């Protein structure tokens, strides 16, 4: 989705730039600079196939997810396989297996912290 225009706004009295994509939604500077993990999972079995790709920028991530969905076979979709995006601290372009392992480790750490509460 290409960026259409830049609009100035304010947030708590401070000037802020927002990007408006072609569908009319505004993206903050953070969304356009953040990295997103594209994750494949099965909604029927709750099985995760892990991180497919780490992408820079929300618009790029959404476009990549759309490409994956469009290239997915109907049998694959019928079996329950879906894609979703997750904002991440992982580096864009990193190895998917390494990204999956790091994401899993982070999830386990967060879960352990919640159990300690």
PECOR-V261900 format. One record per residue. RES is the residue in one small letter. PSI is psi in radians with two decimals (999 if undefined). Layout:
BEGIN
[[RES,PSI] [RES,PSI]]
END
This chain:
BEGIN
[[x,1.98] [x,2.66] [x,2.32] [x,-0.82] [x,2.88] [x,2.31] [x,2.44] [x,2.44] [x,-3.12] [x,2.60] [x,1.96] [x,0.71] [x,-0.03] [x,2.35] [x,2.52] [x,2.51] [x,2.39] [x,2.51] [x,2.40] [x,2.12] [x,3.13] [x,-0.37] [x,0.14] [x,-0.13] [x,2.57] [x,2.40] [x,2.36] [x,2.91] [x,-0.67] [x,-0.77] [x,-0.62] [x,-0.34] [x,-0.25] [x,2.86] [x,2.59] [x,2.37] [x,2.24] [x,2.06] [x,2.40] [x,2.27] [x,2.85] [x,2.08] [x,-0.27] [x,-0.73] [x,-0.12] [x,0.32] [x,2.42] [x,2.35] [x,0.01] [x,-2.96] [x,2.24] [x,-0.68] [x,2.60] [x,2.20] [x,2.50] [x,2.16] [x,2.40] [x,-0.74] [x,-0.75] [x,-0.73] [x,-0.77] [x,-0.69] [x,-0.70] [x,-0.75] [x,-0.70] [x,-0.72] [x,-0.75] [x,-0.75] [x,-0.73] [x,-0.51] [x,-0.08] [x,2.35] [x,2.71] [x,-0.58] [x,-0.72] [x,-0.78] [x,-0.69] [x,-0.56] [x,-0.20] [x,0.10] [x,2.25] [x,2.94] [x,2.56] [x,2.81] [x,2.55] [x,2.19] [x,2.40] [x,2.85] [x,-0.01] [x,2.72] [x,2.41] [x,2.42] [x,0.02] [x,2.84] [x,2.23] [x,-0.65] [x,-0.74] [x,-0.74] [x,-0.70] [x,-0.79] [x,-0.76] [x,-0.71] [x,-0.76] [x,-0.74] [x,-0.77] [x,-0.70] [x,-0.72] [x,-0.67] [x,-0.80] [x,-0.72] [x,-0.73] [x,-0.71] [x,-0.68] [x,-0.62] [x,-0.46] [x,-0.37] [x,999]]
END
